[in-house]
């Protein structure tokens, strides 16, 4: 047996998406990181060993413009390009490659941490080291650092260090949470395992093992959906153990899940109710995917009201958007629905104070063990959100290591620096803008080869009968004076339209009606109906236009998406849970559904020009949609006529590094495994071929050039600093969009 000591600035324990993102974030800021994972692969529940979808703020397309950026965003885009069919092993490979690309990370797979050295009294402790055993290598390794991140999910490291924590559900009165029980208990969400199937092309028999459960003697066939073609996360409801201890009873839980999986497969193969003669099992999980265990206490405990009210925090560092998603304690044996969901009106915000321990000074946490109530945890637990929390925690740990301070002091004295660092690195803090004093672009004048000023979509490819209200969201900058809609009228009738605001910059649902108009229509097809309305808000924002249902009217749809424009169909009031009876809480993000119109628009023409895509939007501080698209768009892009965006200063400036952010359409719902297949490998709006040019000695000199780009961000550090008063980004081609679209440009000396 070999004994070793590894010293680094930061030790991250847990190699799920929270730990991976934390380690990569800290390493990119120059800190040395030890990343420890007790499995042979990275990814935690998303890995090939467990195979859970990476869900996040998009909530499978329920939330608008909500996909994560930063490190999680990079992983989504890379997986989309290299693994469009969702192979779990290629996802493993992408995660491993991402970590190995960082020279400041030392990765320790198959290493189980089970010892922690910490000192101090219960209210003020310090971790000195953690020790792990590397399985198969007979190596006992002691890791010493100034900062430690518990990304283990179960929270073992923090527990061994003496960090304060909770397990189970708080009482309703503690945080005034409607969804909490009247009396606190130790019930958690259960664990799940999946299975994959395939068509073998010839008959395959299945003889169940002796331990398989006869599910016909349970409530499962009555209360859960079973289909022969489903597999993987379609069986998310194979869940059990919420009334047990999901850690100490892990083996018992796994055995029960196995028994049910083989029982389900026996039912599919041998009951005669399914066309499954040629179907066979391809893979069965062996590691329960845990949902919940310890949740550490931080200086702030995120709760249900913070989620539903979308509370803005002055120390906000991350965001989420999944519903509050709670499951019955009995899991798959429950006679209730397998889950109940409560959505806010849009994304919500996560404070830094929930990412560090209240009593262990150098302990931070990321993932499902952060400081949140059980109810709030019902949304923060999904892996896309865990990843952005991990990036925030890793960035915070890096700044702490750099300054020689603890996280609480970072919150008290360096919060703005942390937030600005996250924004500079590409992470998203919704509603926060770039205020970096070292960004020379903020003082530049902007010009462009062309700019999209007339917002319209006119190419009709299909029709849509107006049987329900339709919503059209578009930017108002600076005003809206009217709109033309392309319609057919089966009879003489009246077209009615309402204009609403969205209430908040991060929301995309109708909030307050501002005006309503109507216009008569005569029977006929292919006519442009003109609706005059005027709205000039105090600040640029989105308008939500509601085209009222009228069965005599048919709208025209286009297959040409337009950035900044979304279309919705109004559905019935969603049922959150039968428990609420007639008092169902409103969920407009569910009722106004955009899934029928993914990458589509209704045909329309705005009567007034727009400034929403002006060149100076790339330096307005926002690098994702928020009360508007916040990007520059050219009027068009021709193959033989590049479009360009130019920054200029009154006098030469010293340029060394240029940060570029391209439009990767954060409204597009991407996922790592087999939820849905997005037809393109690279987001069409992404710039594909471009040149970065500086004006030197009276001519344009190319200082950087990229072909076949598929990424949102590019950071170009020049070989040497140069002096120029003009800098130009020339776009030669995109990945399919007929316009050049740029989100942000930063320039540093």
ZAMARGU-4260 file (C-alpha; in steps of 0.2 Angstrom, whole numbers, plus 5000, padded with zeros to 4 digits):
<rodrens>
0) 5000/5000/5000 | 5006/5017/4995 | 5003/5033/5006 | 5003/5050/4998 | 5000/5068/5002
5) 4993/5079/4988 | 4993/5098/4991 | 4983/5110/4981 | 4974/5127/4983 | 4957/5119/4982
10) 4950/5101/4984 | 4934/5096/4976 | 4926/5080/4982 | 4913/5073/4970 | 4914/5072/4951
15) 4896/5075/4947 | 4892/5090/4936 | 4893/5101/4951 | 4910/5095/4955 | 4916/5095/4937
20) 4910/5113/4935 | 4918/5119/4951 | 4935/5111/4948 | 4935/5118/4930 | 4930/5136/4935
25) 4943/5137/4949 | 4957/5129/4937 | 4953/5142/4924 | 4956/5156/4936 | 4973/5149/4940
30) 4971/5139/4956 | 4977/5122/4958 | 4963/5109/4960 | 4962/5091/4966 | 4946/5083/4959
35) 4941/5067/4968 | 4928/5055/4962 | 4923/5039/4970 | 4918/5031/4953 | 4928/5026/4937
40) 4918/5040/4927 | 4913/5058/4929 | 4896/5065/4929 | 4887/5057/4944 | 4869/5053/4940
45) 4872/5059/4922 | 4885/5046/4919 | 4884/5030/4909 | 4883/5021/4926 | 4866/5030/4930
50) 4860/5039/4914 | 4849/5053/4921 | 4845/5067/4909 | 4853/5083/4913 | 4838/5094/4916
55) 4840/5112/4921 | 4831/5129/4920 | 4823/5126/4903 | 4812/5113/4911 | 4811/5103/4895
60) 4806/5119/4886 | 4794/5126/4898 | 4805/5141/4902 | 4810/5153/4889 | 4828/5159/4885
65) 4833/5149/4900 | 4847/5137/4895 | 4863/5138/4905 | 4878/5146/4899 | 4896/5145/4907
70) 4903/5128/4909 | 4887/5119/4908 | 4883/5128/4892 | 4899/5123/4885 | 4895/5105/4889
75) 4878/5106/4881 | 4885/5113/4865 | 4899/5101/4863 | 4888/5086/4867 | 4876/5092/4854
80) 4889/5093/4841 | 4898/5076/4845 | 4884/5066/4852 | 4867/5071/4844 | 4860/5054/4847
85) 4864/5055/4866 | 4876/5040/4868 | 4880/5039/4887 | 4898/5034/4884 | 4902/5048/4873
90) 4894/5060/4886 | 4907/5052/4899 | 4921/5055/4886 | 4916/5074/4884 | 4916/5076/4903
95) 4933/5068/4905 | 4940/5077/4891 | 4934/5094/4898 | 4943/5090/4915 | 4959/5084/4907
100) 4960/5100/4896 | 4963/5110/4912 | 4982/5108/4917 | 4978/5115/4935 | 4967/5100/4939
105) 4973/5084/4946 | 4960/5071/4944 | 4958/5056/4956 | 4945/5043/4950 | 4940/5028/4960
110) 4945/5037/4975 | 4933/5036/4990 | 4935/5050/5003 | 4931/5043/5021 | 4941/5053/5033
115) 4942/5071/5037 | 4953/5081/5048 | 4945/5096/5055 | 4948/5107/5071 | 4939/5120/5081
120) 4923/5121/5091 | 4906/5117/5084 | 4903/5135/5079 | 4919/5138/5070 | 4928/5124/5062
125) 4942/5122/5049 | 4946/5108/5038 | 4964/5103/5037 | 4963/5088/5025 | 4953/5074/5018
130) 4959/5056/5015 | 4954/5044/5002 | 4957/5026/4996 | 4960/5024/4978 | 4952/5007/4974
135) 4962/4995/4963 | 4978/5005/4966 | 4981/5002/4985 | 4984/5021/4987 | 4980/5030/5003
140) 4980/5048/4998 | 4979/5063/5010 | 4973/5079/5002 | 4978/5096/5010 | 4970/5113/5004
145) 4965/5129/5010 | 4948/5127/5003 | 4937/5112/5002 | 4921/5109/4991 | 4909/5096/4996
150) 4900/5091/4979 | 4897/5073/4985 | 4878/5074/4984 | 4876/5065/5000 | 4887/5077/5010
155) 4899/5065/5018 | 4914/5077/5019 | 4904/5091/5027 | 4896/5078/5039 | 4913/5072/5044
160) 4919/5089/5046 | 4905/5094/5058 | 4895/5105/5047 | 4878/5109/5052 | 4865/5100/5041
165) 4847/5094/5039 | 4839/5078/5032 | 4821/5077/5028 | 4806/5089/5027 | 4805/5105/5038
170) 4788/5110/5046 | 4777/5122/5036 | 4779/5135/5049 | 4798/5136/5049 | 4799/5145/5032
175) 4780/5148/5029 | 4780/5136/5014 | 4764/5130/5008 | 4771/5114/5001 | 4780/5109/5017
180) 4771/5096/5029 | 4763/5103/5045 | 4776/5093/5056 | 4794/5090/5052 | 4800/5073/5047
185) 4815/5063/5040 | 4806/5059/5024 | 4816/5062/5008 | 4814/5059/4989 | 4819/5041/4984
190) 4832/5034/4973 | 4829/5027/4955 | 4837/5015/4943 | 4834/5013/4924 | 4835/5000/4911
195) 4838/5001/4892 | 4830/4990/4879 | 4833/4986/4860 | 4825/4977/4846 | 4835/4961/4843
200) 4828/4958/4826 | 4822/4940/4831 | 4812/4933/4845 | 4820/4934/4862 | 4813/4925/4878
205) 4814/4932/4895 | 4814/4921/4911 | 4813/4932/4926 | 4825/4930/4941 | 4817/4923/4956
210) 4818/4939/4965 | 4808/4949/4952 | 4792/4956/4959 | 4776/4952/4951 | 4770/4970/4948
215) 4752/4964/4944 | 4751/4961/4963 | 4755/4980/4966 | 4748/4996/4961 | 4761/4999/4948
220) 4751/4994/4932 | 4737/5005/4938 | 4746/5021/4943 | 4761/5021/4931 | 4764/5022/4913
225) 4772/5006/4905 | 4776/5005/4887 | 4787/4992/4878 | 4796/5005/4868 | 4801/5016/4883
230) 4817/5015/4893 | 4829/5026/4903 | 4822/5041/4910 | 4805/5038/4904 | 4805/5027/4919
235) 4810/5040/4931 | 4795/5034/4942 | 4804/5018/4947 | 4808/5027/4963 | 4809/5020/4981
240) 4817/5023/4998 | 4810/5040/5003 | 4804/5033/5019 | 4820/5024/5022 | 4838/5031/5024
245) 4844/5033/5006 | 4862/5031/5011 | 4863/5018/5025 | 4849/5008/5016 | 4857/5010/4999
250) 4859/4991/4996 | 4842/4987/5001 | 4835/5001/4990 | 4845/4994/4975 | 4838/4977/4978
255) 4820/4983/4978 | 4823/4993/4962 | 4831/4978/4953 | 4816/4967/4958 | 4804/4980/4951
260) 4814/4983/4935 | 4815/4964/4931 | 4796/4963/4936 | 4792/4977/4924 | 4802/4968/4910
265) 4793/4952/4914 | 4776/4961/4913 | 4781/4968/4896 | 4788/4952/4889 | 4777/4939/4896
270) 4760/4947/4900 | 4754/4946/4881 | 4749/4965/4882 | 4764/4972/4873 | 4771/4969/4856
275) 4788/4964/4863 | 4793/4947/4856 | 4809/4954/4848 | 4813/4966/4862 | 4828/4962/4874
280) 4836/4971/4889 | 4852/4980/4883 | 4857/4988/4900 | 4851/4988/4918 | 4858/5000/4930
285) 4867/4994/4946 | 4869/5011/4956 | 4854/5019/4963 | 4853/5037/4957 | 4850/5046/4974
290) 4839/5062/4974 | 4841/5068/4992 | 4851/5066/5008 | 4860/5079/5018 | 4857/5098/5015
295) 4870/5109/5024 | 4865/5125/5032 | 4873/5141/5025 | 4871/5159/5030 | 4855/5158/5020
300) 4843/5144/5018 | 4834/5146/5001 | 4815/5142/5003 | 4799/5140/4993 | 4794/5158/4994
305) 4811/5163/4986 | 4808/5152/4971 | 4790/5156/4968 | 4792/5175/4971 | 4808/5175/4960
310) 4817/5184/4974 | 4832/5195/4968 | 4847/5193/4980 | 4861/5206/4981 | 4873/5191/4981
315) 4865/5181/4967 | 4877/5170/4958 | 4867/5157/4949 | 4849/5153/4943 | 4837/5139/4941
320) 4821/5136/4932 | 4815/5118/4935 | 4799/5116/4944 | 4797/5113/4963 | 4796/5094/4959
325) 4791/5083/4974 | 4787/5065/4974 | 4776/5054/4986 | 4787/5045/5000 | 4781/5028/4994
330) 4788/5031/4976 | 4783/5018/4963 | 4771/5010/4975 | 4761/5026/4979 | 4743/5027/4973
335) 4746/5046/4970 | 4754/5054/4955 | 4773/5051/4954 | 4776/5069/4955 | 4769/5086/4958
340) 4776/5102/4950 | 4775/5120/4954 | 4783/5133/4942 | 4787/5151/4945 | 4783/5163/4932
345) 4801/5162/4925 | 4818/5158/4932 | 4823/5161/4950 | 4839/5166/4958 | 4852/5158/4970
350) 4862/5167/4983 | 4880/5165/4987 | 4876/5163/5005 | 4868/5146/5002 | 4884/5139/4995
355) 4895/5140/5010 | 4894/5132/5027 | 4887/5142/5042 | 4900/5134/5054 | 4915/5126/5044
360) 4924/5142/5038 | 4933/5134/5023 | 4919/5123/5017 | 4909/5126/5002 | 4895/5115/4994
365) 4888/5113/4977 | 4875/5102/4970 | 4860/5094/4979 | 4868/5097/4996 | 4867/5116/4996
370) 4858/5127/5009 | 4840/5125/5004 | 4824/5119/5012 | 4817/5102/5007 | 4804/5111/4996
375) 4816/5123/4987 | 4828/5108/4985 | 4814/5101/4974 | 4820/5112/4960 | 4838/5116/4964
380) 4842/5097/4964 | 4842/5095/4945 | 4859/5093/4937 | 4860/5108/4925 | 4856/5119/4940
385) 4869/5109/4951 | 4882/5113/4937 | 4879/5132/4937 | 4880/5132/4956 | 4896/5122/4955
390) 4903/5135/4944 | 4898/5149/4956 | 4906/5139/4971 | 4922/5135/4961 | 4924/5153/4956
395) 4921/5159/4974 | 4933/5146/4981 | 4946/5152/4968 | 4944/5170/4974 | 4945/5165/4992
400) 4961/5155/4989 | 4969/5170/4979 | 4965/5182/4993 | 4968/5171/5008 | 4950/5173/5015
405) 4935/5163/5019 | 4919/5163/5009 | 4909/5173/5022 | 4922/5187/5020 | 4921/5186/5001
410) 4902/5189/5003 | 4905/5203/5014 | 4918/5213/5005 | 4921/5206/4988 | 4904/5201/4981
415) 4904/5212/4966 | 4921/5205/4961 | 4914/5188/4962 | 4899/5192/4951 | 4909/5201/4938
420) 4921/5187/4937 | 4907/5175/4934 | 4900/5186/4920 | 4918/5188/4913 | 4920/5169/4912
425) 4903/5167/4903 | 4892/5161/4917 | 4875/5169/4919 | 4868/5179/4933 | 4851/5184/4927
430) 4848/5203/4928 | 4866/5207/4932 | 4877/5216/4919 | 4895/5219/4915 | 4903/5233/4925
435) 4921/5228/4922 | 4932/5244/4923 | 4946/5235/4913 | 4934/5232/4898 | 4939/5244/4885
440) 4924/5240/4874 | 4913/5248/4886 | 4920/5265/4881 | 4920/5262/4862 | 4909/5269/4849
445) 4900/5255/4839 | 4897/5254/4820 | 4891/5240/4809 | 4890/5235/4790 | 4871/5234/4793
450) 4858/5232/4806 | 4842/5224/4808 | 4829/5238/4810 | 4813/5231/4802 | 4807/5217/4812
455) 4796/5205/4801 | 4793/5187/4797 | 4784/5185/4780 | 4788/5168/4772 | 4773/5157/4775
460) 4775/5138/4775 | 4759/5132/4784 | 4743/5138/4792 | 4737/5138/4810 | 4718/5140/4814
465) 4715/5152/4828 | 4705/5140/4839 | 4714/5147/4855 | 4723/5162/4860 | 4740/5164/4853
470) 4754/5174/4861 | 4768/5184/4851 | 4782/5190/4861 | 4794/5203/4854 | 4805/5217/4859
475) 4799/5235/4861 | 4814/5247/4858 | 4809/5261/4860 | 4791/5259/4855 | 4778/5249/4846
480) 4765/5258/4835 | 4757/5244/4826 | 4758/5227/4818 | 4752/5218/4802 | 4747/5200/4804
485) 4746/5188/4789 | 4729/5180/4790 | 4715/5170/4781 | 4697/5174/4785 | 4683/5161/4782
490) 4670/5174/4784 | 4668/5192/4788 | 4674/5194/4806 | 4685/5204/4818 | 4703/5201/4823
495) 4706/5206/4842 | 4723/5209/4850 | 4729/5213/4867 | 4746/5221/4872 | 4753/5215/4889
500) 4770/5218/4898 | 4779/5204/4906 | 4781/5211/4923 | 4800/5206/4925 | 4814/5206/4913
505) 4817/5188/4916 | 4799/5183/4913 | 4790/5179/4896 | 4772/5178/4901 | 4758/5191/4901
510) 4758/5201/4917 | 4748/5218/4915 | 4737/5223/4900 | 4742/5239/4892 | 4730/5241/4878
515) 4718/5232/4866 | 4714/5234/4848 | 4703/5226/4835 | 4701/5227/4816 | 4687/5221/4804
520) 4692/5207/4792 | 4683/5203/4776 | 4682/5185/4769 | 4698/5180/4760 | 4715/5172/4761
525) 4733/5179/4762 | 4728/5196/4768 | 4739/5207/4779 | 4728/5214/4794 | 4734/5230/4801
530) 4732/5234/4819 | 4736/5251/4826 | 4742/5252/4844 | 4754/5262/4853 | 4765/5258/4868
535) 4781/5267/4873 | 4787/5260/4889 | 4799/5270/4901 | 4813/5257/4897 | 4815/5245/4883
540) 4807/5228/4886 | 4797/5214/4879 | 4779/5215/4874 | 4767/5200/4875 | 4754/5202/4861
545) 4738/5190/4863 | 4729/5187/4847 | 4712/5182/4853 | 4704/5165/4848 | 4693/5166/4833
550) 4689/5150/4823 | 4685/5160/4808 | 4703/5166/4807 | 4719/5156/4801 | 4736/5163/4805
555) 4751/5159/4794 | 4767/5151/4801 | 4785/5153/4795 | 4799/5141/4797 | 4812/5155/4799
560) 4815/5159/4817 | 4818/5177/4822 | 4829/5180/4837 | 4820/5190/4851 | 4803/5183/4845
565) 4793/5169/4853 | 4776/5162/4849 | 4765/5153/4862 | 4748/5143/4862 | 4737/5146/4877
570) 4731/5129/4884 | 4720/5124/4899 | 4724/5129/4916 | 4737/5116/4922 | 4733/5105/4937
575) 4747/5106/4949 | 4741/5092/4961 | 4723/5085/4965 | 4727/5090/4983 | 4723/5108/4979
580) 4706/5105/4973 | 4698/5120/4965 | 4712/5131/4972 | 4725/5127/4959 | 4739/5140/4959
585) 4741/5149/4942 | 4756/5143/4931 | 4756/5154/4916 | 4773/5147/4910 | 4764/5130/4908
590) 4748/5137/4901 | 4757/5147/4888 | 4766/5133/4879 | 4779/5137/4865 | 4782/5119/4861
595) 4771/5119/4845 | 4781/5134/4839 | 4799/5128/4842 | 4810/5138/4829 | 4794/5144/4821
600) 4785/5161/4820 | 4769/5168/4815 | 4770/5179/4800 | 4770/5197/4805 | 4777/5215/4801
605) 4780/5228/4814 | 4775/5245/4808 | 4789/5255/4817 | 4808/5252/4816 | 4817/5244/4831
610) 4833/5248/4840 | 4833/5231/4848 | 4847/5224/4838 | 4858/5240/4837 | 4877/5238/4837
615) 4879/5245/4854 | 4869/5231/4862 | 4885/5221/4862 | 4892/5232/4875 | 4877/5236/4885
620) 4882/5223/4899 | 4870/5209/4896 | 4875/5193/4888 | 4859/5184/4887 | 4841/5189/4884
625) 4833/5200/4898 | 4819/5212/4894 | 4825/5211/4876 | 4837/5201/4866 | 4853/5211/4869
630) 4863/5207/4853 | 4868/5215/4837 | 4860/5208/4822 | 4865/5212/4804 | 4851/5215/4791
635) 4856/5200/4782 | 4872/5189/4778 | 4876/5185/4760 | 4889/5172/4755 | 4900/5184/4746
640) 4897/5199/4757 | 4903/5198/4775 | 4895/5208/4789 | 4906/5217/4801 | 4905/5225/4818
645) 4917/5239/4823 | 4923/5247/4839 | 4932/5263/4839 | 4940/5274/4852 | 4945/5293/4851
650) 4964/5288/4853 | 4973/5272/4851 | 4971/5259/4865 | 4982/5244/4870 | 4973/5228/4865
655) 4979/5211/4871 | 4964/5200/4874 | 4947/5200/4865 | 4932/5191/4872 | 4918/5186/4860
660) 4901/5179/4864 | 4890/5173/4849 | 4872/5169/4849 | 4869/5151/4854 | 4850/5153/4856
665) 4848/5149/4874 | 4829/5146/4871 | 4834/5130/4862 | 4831/5115/4874 | 4847/5104/4874
670) 4850/5089/4884 | 4864/5076/4885 | 4854/5059/4883 | 4839/5053/4874 | 4825/5065/4878
675) 4823/5072/4860 | 4833/5074/4845 | 4837/5092/4840 | 4840/5091/4821 | 4856/5102/4820
680) 4873/5098/4827 | 4878/5116/4829 | 4866/5130/4834 | 4861/5139/4818 | 4863/5156/4825
685) 4881/5153/4830 | 4894/5162/4820 | 4904/5149/4810 | 4918/5158/4801 | 4925/5175/4807
690) 4940/5186/4807 | 4946/5198/4820 | 4955/5213/4813 | 4964/5229/4820 | 4967/5245/4810
695) 4986/5247/4810 | 4996/5259/4799 | 4981/5263/4788 | 4975/5246/4784 | 4965/5232/4792
700) 4976/5218/4799 | 4969/5201/4803 | 4975/5196/4821 | 4964/5181/4823 | 4954/5170/4812
705) 4942/5155/4816 | 4934/5143/4804 | 4920/5130/4809 | 4916/5138/4826 | 4903/5129/4836
710) 4905/5137/4853 | 4896/5152/4861 | 4912/5160/4868 | 4930/5163/4861 | 4944/5172/4870
715) 4958/5178/4859 | 4974/5182/4868 | 4986/5190/4855 | 5004/5185/4853 | 5008/5203/4859
720) 4999/5218/4864 | 4995/5230/4849 | 4990/5248/4849 | 4975/5253/4838 | 4960/5265/4839
725) 4949/5253/4828 | 4944/5234/4830 | 4933/5225/4819 | 4924/5208/4820 | 4921/5201/4802
730) 4908/5188/4800 | 4910/5177/4785 | 4897/5163/4789 | 4885/5156/4802 | 4879/5139/4805
735) 4863/5142/4796 | 4856/5159/4802 | 4853/5172/4788 | 4860/5185/4799 | 4876/5188/4809
740) 4872/5189/4827 | 4884/5194/4841 | 4880/5194/4860 | 4895/5203/4867 | 4913/5209/4864
745) 4925/5213/4878 | 4942/5221/4875 | 4956/5220/4888 | 4974/5228/4887
</rodrens>
